[in-house]
Amino acid sequence: MTTATSFDKDRAKAFLNQMVSVMNGGAMALMCSLGHRTGLFDVMATLPPSTAQDIATAAGLHVRPVQEWLNAVTVGGIVDHDPETGLYHLPAEHAGLLTRAAGTLNLSNGLQFIGQMGKVEDDVVESFRTGEGVPYTKYTSFHRLMAEVSAQRFDNGLLQHVVPQIPGLEDALNTGIDFADVGCGSGHAVNILGQAFPNSRFTGFDISEEAIGRGRAEAAQLGNTNVDFVVVDAAQMNQHEAFDMIASFDAIHDQPRPDPVFAAIYAALRPGGRYLCVEPNASTHVHDNHGRTHAPFLYSVSTMHCMQVSLAAPDGEGVGAAWGREQIQERLAVAGFVNTERANAPHDRTNDYWLSAKPPVG
C-alpha cells in the first residue's frame, strides 16, 4: 500500500528561480574574476561613461572580448549601459566593492576562487569515489591567489587592527620579541611585521618551497634583516620554547591533522607566550551556519580545496574550513592552551581571532 505525496508547485517554482539565480551567479563570479584580473574594474572606476573601445584602450586590451564582457556584466546588473549612446559605466556604489582601491571590501578578488575550484573539478569528482583527496600540486594557481587575497587583508588590517587588538603586543614588538607565523604561505604578514618592528625577530614556517621562496624574495626586496623563513611541515617544527608569540592565519584547517600542529605550536612557545589562531567564522554544527551569508561559499571552498588537501596527506582528517568554533576551542584546550578568547576584527568579517596562552611556569 502506497501513500501519495502532494507536489508543491509553488515550492518547485521558487526552487527553479533559485537555481537559475545560482547559474547566473556562478557566471557573474567568473566575469568578476575576469574584471579583476584584467584590471577592467579598476580602469572603469576612473572613467566617465565610455565606449567599449575607449575602455579597452584604457585597459590595454583587445576590444572584442572587452565588448562581450561588458555585455555580460551589463545584463548581470554590475555595469550600467545607456542604449541611446552605447556608453558603459561602472557606478561608484559598485566600484567600492569591485576594485583594488576598495581594499578588504573588494569582492572580485575572492571570486577568483570560483575559477580555481573549477580547474580541479575532475580531481574532486575522483576524490568522492576514492576518499583520497586532491594534493596541493593540482592547485596550480593557489599560491598566487592566496598571496593576493592575504596581502589585501594584511595590508589593510594587520598593523591597523590585529596588533593593537592584542593587549601589550605592540609595546612588546617595539621592545623586541621572537614572533612566528605558522603556515605563513608567501610570508607577507611576516614581512609587514618585520619592517614595522625592527627590534623584534620574525620566522615564517610553511611546507611549500614555492611560498617560502616568495617570502624570502619579498624580504630581500624590503631589506628585512630580522626575518627568516623555514620550509617545514607545521606538525614537525621541533621548536622548543623559542617564541614569545605565534600566529597562524587561516592555516590550521588545511593541515592533515590539526592536533599535532597545535601541540607543535604549544611546544614552540615560551611559558606565558601567546598564540593567535585565525580561522573561518563558523559553527561546528551545520544547522547553526544555515542562513549565514558566507556559509555556502565557505562549505563549497572547503569541499573543493581545504578538505581535499588535508585528505590527500597520509592520515589526513579533512576537518574542512567550517570545522567551527566549538571544535577549535576544544582542541586548543586539549593542547594545553588556557585563557582562550574569541574576537573579530573590523577589517575581516569572515574570520574569528582566537587568542590563547601557554601557562607560565609555576
C-alpha positions as CSV (number, residue, x, y, z in Angstrom):
1,M,0.0,0.0,0.0
2,T,1.5,3.4,-1.0
3,T,0.6,6.8,0.1
4,A,0.6,9.6,-2.5
5,T,2.6,12.7,-1.5
6,S,1.5,16.1,-2.6
7,F,3.6,18.1,-5.0
8,D,4.0,21.7,-4.1
9,K,4.1,23.6,-7.4
10,D,4.9,26.9,-5.7
11,R,7.9,25.4,-4.0
12,A,9.1,23.9,-7.3
13,K,8.8,27.2,-9.0
14,A,10.6,29.0,-6.2
15,F,13.4,26.4,-6.4
16,L,13.6,26.8,-10.2
17,N,14.1,30.6,-9.7
18,Q,16.7,29.8,-7.1
19,M,18.7,27.5,-9.4
20,V,18.6,30.0,-12.3
21,S,20.0,32.6,-9.9
22,V,22.7,30.1,-8.9
23,M,23.6,29.6,-12.5
24,N,23.7,33.3,-13.3
25,G,25.6,34.0,-10.1
26,G,28.2,31.4,-11.0
27,A,28.6,33.0,-14.4
28,M,28.9,36.5,-12.9
29,A,31.5,35.2,-10.4
30,L,33.7,34.3,-13.4
31,M,33.0,37.6,-15.1
32,C,34.0,39.5,-11.9
33,S,37.2,37.4,-11.7
34,L,38.0,38.4,-15.2
35,G,37.2,42.1,-14.4
36,H,39.6,41.9,-11.5
37,R,42.5,40.1,-13.2
38,T,42.4,42.2,-16.4
39,G,42.1,45.4,-14.4
40,L,38.9,46.4,-16.2
41,F,37.1,47.2,-12.9
42,D,40.0,49.4,-11.8
43,V,40.1,51.2,-15.1
44,M,36.3,51.7,-15.4
45,A,36.2,53.2,-11.9
46,T,38.4,56.1,-13.2
47,L,36.5,56.7,-16.5
48,P,33.3,58.6,-17.3
49,P,30.6,56.7,-19.3
50,S,32.7,55.3,-22.2
51,T,32.5,53.2,-25.3
52,A,33.8,49.6,-25.3
53,Q,36.7,50.8,-27.5
54,D,37.7,53.5,-25.1
55,I,37.5,51.1,-22.1
56,A,39.6,48.5,-23.9
57,T,42.2,51.1,-24.9
58,A,42.5,52.5,-21.4
59,A,43.0,48.9,-20.1
60,G,45.4,48.0,-22.8
61,L,43.1,45.2,-24.0
62,H,41.5,44.0,-27.3
63,V,38.1,45.4,-27.8
64,R,36.2,42.3,-28.9
65,P,36.5,40.3,-25.7
66,V,36.0,43.5,-23.7
67,Q,32.8,44.2,-25.6
68,E,31.4,40.7,-24.8
69,W,32.5,41.0,-21.2
70,L,30.8,44.4,-20.9
71,N,27.6,43.0,-22.2
72,A,27.7,40.1,-19.7
73,V,28.2,42.4,-16.7
74,T,25.6,44.8,-18.0
75,V,22.8,42.2,-18.1
76,G,24.2,40.9,-14.8
77,G,23.5,44.2,-13.2
78,I,27.1,45.1,-12.5
79,V,27.7,47.8,-15.1
80,D,25.3,50.5,-16.3
81,H,24.7,50.9,-20.1
82,D,23.0,53.7,-22.0
83,P,21.2,52.2,-25.1
84,E,21.0,55.6,-26.8
85,T,24.7,56.5,-26.6
86,G,26.1,52.9,-26.3
87,L,28.2,54.0,-23.3
88,Y,29.1,51.8,-20.4
89,H,29.8,52.9,-16.8
90,L,30.8,51.3,-13.5
91,P,28.8,53.2,-10.8
92,A,30.7,54.3,-7.7
93,E,28.5,52.2,-5.5
94,H,29.7,49.0,-7.4
95,A,33.3,50.2,-7.8
96,G,33.5,50.4,-4.0
97,L,33.1,46.6,-3.9
98,L,34.9,45.5,-7.0
99,T,38.2,47.4,-7.3
100,R,41.6,47.1,-5.7
101,A,41.1,50.5,-4.2
102,A,38.3,49.0,-2.1
103,G,40.8,47.1,0.0
104,T,39.3,44.3,2.0
105,L,35.8,45.2,0.6
106,N,37.0,44.1,-2.8
107,L,34.7,41.1,-3.5
108,S,36.0,40.4,-7.0
109,N,39.4,39.4,-5.6
110,G,37.8,36.5,-3.7
111,L,35.6,35.5,-6.6
112,Q,38.8,34.2,-8.3
113,F,38.3,31.1,-6.2
114,I,35.4,30.1,-8.4
115,G,37.6,29.6,-11.4
116,Q,40.3,28.0,-9.3
117,M,37.9,25.4,-8.0
118,G,36.6,24.7,-11.5
119,K,40.1,23.7,-12.6
120,V,40.2,20.7,-10.2
121,E,36.6,19.6,-10.5
122,D,37.5,16.3,-12.3
123,D,40.0,15.6,-9.5
124,V,37.5,16.3,-6.8
125,V,34.9,14.0,-8.5
126,E,37.5,11.2,-8.3
127,S,38.2,12.0,-4.7
128,F,34.5,11.5,-4.0
129,R,35.0,7.9,-5.3
130,T,38.3,7.2,-3.6
131,G,38.3,9.4,-0.5
132,E,42.0,10.2,-1.2
133,G,41.7,13.9,-1.6
134,V,43.4,16.2,-4.0
135,P,47.0,17.3,-3.4
136,Y,48.3,20.9,-3.4
137,T,50.2,20.2,-6.7
138,K,46.8,20.1,-8.5
139,Y,46.0,23.7,-7.5
140,T,48.3,25.4,-9.9
141,S,47.2,29.0,-9.1
142,F,46.6,28.5,-5.4
143,H,49.7,30.3,-4.0
144,R,49.3,33.2,-6.4
145,L,45.7,33.6,-5.4
146,M,46.2,33.2,-1.7
147,A,49.1,35.6,-1.7
148,E,46.9,38.2,-3.3
149,V,43.9,37.7,-1.1
150,S,46.0,37.5,2.1
151,A,48.0,40.6,1.1
152,Q,44.8,42.5,0.8
153,R,43.8,41.5,4.3
154,F,47.2,42.1,5.9
155,D,47.8,45.4,4.2
156,N,44.5,46.8,5.4
157,G,44.4,45.4,8.9
158,L,47.4,43.6,10.4
159,L,49.1,46.8,11.8
160,Q,45.9,48.8,11.9
161,H,43.6,46.4,13.8
162,V,45.2,43.0,14.7
163,V,48.3,44.1,16.5
164,P,46.6,46.9,18.5
165,Q,43.7,44.5,19.5
166,I,46.1,42.1,21.4
167,P,46.9,43.6,24.8
168,G,50.5,44.6,25.2
169,L,51.6,43.2,21.8
170,E,52.6,46.5,20.2
171,D,54.8,47.5,23.1
172,A,56.4,44.1,23.2
173,L,57.1,44.1,19.5
174,N,58.7,47.6,19.8
175,T,60.9,46.4,22.7
176,G,61.8,43.1,20.9
177,I,60.4,39.6,21.0
178,D,60.5,36.4,18.9
179,F,57.4,36.0,16.7
180,A,56.5,33.1,14.4
181,D,53.9,32.7,11.7
182,V,52.9,29.0,11.2
183,G,51.6,28.2,7.8
184,C,52.8,31.6,6.6
185,G,52.3,31.0,2.9
186,S,54.1,33.7,0.9
187,G,55.1,35.4,4.1
188,H,53.6,38.8,3.6
189,A,52.4,39.1,7.2
190,V,55.9,38.2,8.5
191,N,57.5,40.9,6.2
192,I,55.0,43.5,7.2
193,L,55.7,42.9,10.9
194,G,59.4,42.7,10.3
195,Q,59.5,46.1,8.6
196,A,57.3,47.7,11.2
197,F,59.1,46.3,14.3
198,P,62.9,46.2,13.6
199,N,63.7,45.3,17.2
200,S,61.8,42.0,17.0
201,R,62.7,38.8,15.2
202,F,60.2,37.0,12.9
203,T,60.1,33.5,11.5
204,G,57.7,32.1,8.9
205,F,57.1,28.3,8.7
206,D,55.5,26.7,5.7
207,I,55.7,23.4,3.9
208,S,55.6,25.0,0.4
209,E,59.0,25.8,-1.0
210,E,57.3,28.0,-3.7
211,A,55.6,30.0,-1.0
212,I,58.7,30.4,1.2
213,G,60.6,31.5,-1.9
214,R,58.1,34.3,-2.4
215,G,58.6,35.3,1.3
216,R,62.3,35.3,1.0
217,A,62.2,37.4,-2.2
218,E,60.0,40.0,-0.6
219,A,62.2,40.1,2.5
220,A,65.2,40.8,0.3
221,Q,63.4,43.5,-1.6
222,L,62.3,45.2,1.6
223,G,65.7,44.8,3.2
224,N,64.2,42.9,6.2
225,T,67.2,41.5,8.1
226,N,65.1,40.4,11.1
227,V,63.0,37.9,9.1
228,D,63.7,34.2,8.5
229,F,61.7,31.6,6.6
230,V,61.8,27.8,7.1
231,V,60.4,25.1,4.9
232,V,58.9,22.5,7.2
233,D,55.7,20.6,8.0
234,A,53.9,22.6,10.7
235,A,53.4,19.5,12.8
236,Q,57.2,18.8,12.7
237,M,58.7,22.3,13.5
238,N,60.6,20.8,16.5
239,Q,61.0,24.2,18.1
240,H,61.3,24.2,21.9
241,E,60.2,27.3,23.8
242,A,61.7,29.5,21.0
243,F,59.0,32.1,20.6
244,D,57.1,34.7,22.7
245,M,54.2,34.9,20.2
246,I,53.0,32.6,17.5
247,A,50.2,33.3,14.9
248,S,48.5,31.2,12.3
249,F,46.3,32.9,9.7
250,D,43.7,30.6,8.0
251,A,46.2,27.8,8.1
252,I,45.2,25.2,10.6
253,H,42.1,23.8,8.9
254,D,44.1,22.9,5.8
255,Q,46.5,20.7,7.9
256,P,46.3,16.9,7.6
257,R,45.7,16.8,11.4
258,P,45.3,20.0,13.5
259,D,46.1,18.4,16.9
260,P,49.8,17.7,16.2
261,V,50.1,21.3,14.8
262,F,48.6,22.7,18.0
263,A,50.9,20.6,20.0
264,A,53.9,21.8,18.0
265,I,52.9,25.4,18.5
266,Y,52.4,24.9,22.2
267,A,55.9,23.3,22.5
268,A,57.4,26.2,20.5
269,L,56.0,28.9,22.8
270,R,57.9,30.0,25.9
271,P,55.9,29.8,29.2
272,G,53.5,32.6,29.3
273,G,53.7,33.0,25.5
274,R,50.6,33.7,23.4
275,Y,49.1,32.1,20.3
276,L,46.8,33.9,17.8
277,C,44.8,31.4,15.8
278,V,42.8,32.9,12.9
279,E,40.2,30.6,11.4
280,P,36.9,30.9,9.5
281,N,34.0,32.4,11.4
282,A,31.7,29.3,11.6
283,S,30.0,26.9,14.0
284,T,31.0,23.3,14.1
285,H,27.3,22.5,13.7
286,V,25.8,22.9,10.2
287,H,22.4,23.9,11.4
288,D,23.9,26.9,13.2
289,N,25.5,28.0,9.9
290,H,22.3,27.8,7.9
291,G,21.3,31.3,6.8
292,R,24.8,32.8,7.4
293,T,25.7,35.0,4.4
294,H,29.1,33.4,3.7
295,A,28.3,29.8,4.6
296,P,27.5,28.3,1.1
297,F,30.8,29.8,-0.2
298,L,32.7,28.5,2.8
299,Y,31.5,25.0,2.6
300,S,32.0,25.0,-1.2
301,V,35.6,26.1,-1.0
302,S,36.1,23.5,1.7
303,T,34.7,20.8,-0.4
304,M,36.8,21.8,-3.4
305,H,40.1,22.7,-1.6
306,C,40.5,22.8,2.2
307,M,39.2,19.3,2.9
308,Q,40.8,17.9,-0.2
309,V,44.4,18.9,0.5
310,S,44.0,17.6,4.0
311,L,42.6,14.2,2.9
312,A,45.4,13.9,0.3
313,A,48.0,13.7,3.1
314,P,48.7,10.4,5.0
315,D,46.1,10.1,7.8
316,G,44.6,13.4,6.9
317,E,41.4,14.2,8.8
318,G,39.9,16.6,6.3
319,V,38.4,18.8,9.0
320,G,37.4,21.4,6.5
321,A,37.1,25.2,6.6
322,A,33.9,25.1,8.6
323,W,35.3,22.9,11.4
324,G,34.0,25.6,13.6
325,R,34.5,27.5,16.9
326,E,33.3,24.7,19.2
327,Q,35.8,22.2,17.8
328,I,38.6,24.8,17.7
329,Q,38.1,25.8,21.3
330,E,38.0,22.2,22.4
331,R,41.2,21.2,20.6
332,L,43.1,24.3,21.9
333,A,42.2,23.2,25.4
334,V,43.3,19.6,24.8
335,A,46.7,21.0,23.5
336,G,47.1,22.8,26.9
337,F,46.2,26.4,25.9
338,V,44.4,28.5,28.6
339,N,42.6,31.8,28.8
340,T,41.2,31.3,25.2
341,E,39.1,34.2,24.0
342,R,37.5,34.8,20.6
343,A,37.3,38.2,18.9
344,N,36.6,39.7,15.5
345,A,38.5,42.3,13.5
346,P,36.7,45.1,11.7
347,H,38.7,44.6,8.5
348,D,38.0,40.9,8.3
349,R,34.4,39.8,8.6
350,T,34.9,36.2,7.6
351,N,37.3,35.1,10.4
352,D,37.4,34.5,14.1
353,Y,40.5,35.6,16.0
354,W,41.3,33.2,18.9
355,L,43.9,34.4,21.4
356,S,45.2,31.7,23.8
357,A,48.1,31.5,26.2
358,K,50.6,28.9,27.3
359,P,50.6,28.8,31.2
360,P,53.6,30.4,32.8
361,V,56.0,28.3,34.8
362,G,54.6,27.5,38.3
